[in-house]
Amino acid sequence: MSTPPREGEGPANGLDEKPRLSEHEKKANHIASGELQPLTRWHSQKPGESGAETDWKPEQKRRQAIREGFDRLTELVPGLEGLGRSESVVLKKTVDYMRAQLVERQRLIGRIEEMGGQVEDEKRRT
């Protein structure tokens, strides 16, 4: 049972409603995201038809690259080891870590100058 659209929602507001995904498209999205493992590959479609194996490979490759990037960040940023892969946590802790590194860099530049050393202008920039 569906609920009626609220005021300002749906086709009546002048916006085109997006078509719903078919069960096959939903399954393809889950497989591509790594959430489900396919038992068979597109047995209901012939090569070249929409939704065939080659249609989702670029998206699967893109998602895999993102996953690998987040995994790499969890290896590089202290405090992320062993935590779940919450992307928002990984990004926040990465930003916090980088900001701390920039503060430490400025402190070291100041220390070098206090001791009479010189730091090139291009090395000063943060």
C-alpha positions in Angstrom: 0.0 0.0 0.0 1.4 3.3 -1.0 0.9 6.7 0.6 -0.6 9.5 -1.4 2.0 12.2 -2.5 2.3 15.2 -0.2 1.6 18.6 -1.5 4.3 19.8 -3.8 5.4 16.2 -4.6 4.9 14.1 -7.7 4.1 15.0 -11.3 1.6 17.6 -10.3 4.4 20.0 -9.3 5.7 20.2 -12.8 8.7 17.9 -12.2 9.0 14.7 -14.1 9.0 11.7 -11.9 11.9 9.3 -12.4 10.9 5.8 -13.5 11.4 3.1 -10.9 14.1 0.5 -11.3 13.1 -2.9 -12.4 14.0 -5.9 -10.2 16.7 -6.8 -12.7 18.2 -3.2 -12.5 18.1 -3.3 -8.7 19.9 -6.7 -8.7 22.5 -5.3 -11.1 23.1 -2.3 -8.9 23.6 -4.5 -5.8 25.9 -6.9 -7.7 28.0 -3.9 -9.0 28.2 -2.4 -5.5 29.5 -5.7 -4.1 26.5 -6.1 -1.8 25.4 -9.4 -3.5 27.4 -12.1 -5.2 25.8 -13.2 -8.5 25.0 -16.9 -8.8 24.7 -16.6 -12.6 25.6 -13.7 -14.8 22.8 -12.2 -16.7 21.4 -15.5 -17.8 18.1 -13.8 -18.8 19.8 -11.4 -21.3 21.8 -11.8 -24.4 25.1 -10.0 -24.9 24.5 -6.5 -26.2 21.1 -6.0 -24.6 20.7 -3.2 -22.1 22.0 -4.4 -18.7 24.4 -6.9 -20.1 27.7 -7.6 -18.2 29.7 -4.9 -20.1 27.2 -2.2 -19.2 28.0 -2.3 -15.4 31.7 -2.9 -15.6 32.8 0.8 -15.6 30.6 1.5 -12.6 31.9 -1.6 -10.8 35.5 -0.5 -11.5 34.8 3.0 -10.3 33.3 1.8 -7.0 36.2 -0.6 -6.5 38.6 2.2 -7.0 36.8 4.3 -4.3 36.8 1.3 -1.9 40.5 0.8 -2.4 41.1 4.5 -1.8 39.2 4.4 1.5 41.1 1.3 2.5 44.4 3.0 1.7 43.4 6.0 3.9 42.6 3.6 6.8 46.2 2.4 6.5 47.8 5.8 6.3 45.8 7.9 8.8 46.5 7.1 12.5 43.4 6.1 14.5 41.6 4.5 11.6 43.1 1.0 11.9 40.4 -1.5 12.8 37.5 0.9 12.5 34.6 0.1 10.2 34.6 1.5 6.8 32.3 4.4 7.4 33.2 6.8 4.7 32.2 9.9 6.7 34.4 8.8 9.6 37.3 8.1 7.3 37.0 11.5 5.6 36.6 13.5 8.8 39.6 11.8 10.5 41.6 12.3 7.3 40.8 16.0 7.3 41.6 16.3 11.0 44.9 14.5 10.5 45.9 16.6 7.5 45.1 19.8 9.4 47.2 18.6 12.3 50.1 17.9 9.9 49.9 21.4 8.5 50.0 22.9 12.0 53.1 20.7 12.8 54.7 21.8 9.5 54.4 25.4 10.4 55.8 24.7 13.9 58.8 23.0 12.3 59.3 25.9 9.9 59.3 28.3 12.9 61.7 26.1 14.8 64.1 26.0 11.8 64.0 29.8 11.6 64.6 30.3 15.3 67.7 28.2 15.0 69.0 30.5 12.1 68.0 28.3 9.2 66.2 29.4 6.1 63.1 27.9 4.5 62.5 28.6 0.8 59.2 30.4 0.1 57.8 27.5 -2.0 58.4 25.2 1.0 56.6 27.5 3.3 53.3 27.4 1.5 50.6 25.3 3.0 
